[in-house]
Amino acid sequence: MDITQFLKSKFPEADISFDGEDCNSKVLIVSEKFEGLNSLQRHKLVLGALKDHFQSGELHALSLITKSPSETS
């Protein structure tokens, strides 16, 4: 699975970058959907989108960095 493309389908307006392999995977997502949400709420949105992939074992570990556009400027 291409995590970047999958997440892009769920967060089409987002800037997404992915780095690493296996347990060292890290994804940075900058999305307008994160505006006004705390870190836990943001992570729940992303992990909810990836839930089936974790349950199937396709993914087993992922480090998330989630930001709103206002946090990157």
Secondary structure, 3 states (H helix, E strand, C coil): CCHHHHHHHHCCCCEEEEECCHHHCEEEEECHHHCCCCHHHHHHHHHHHCHHHHHCCCCCCCEEEEECHHHCC
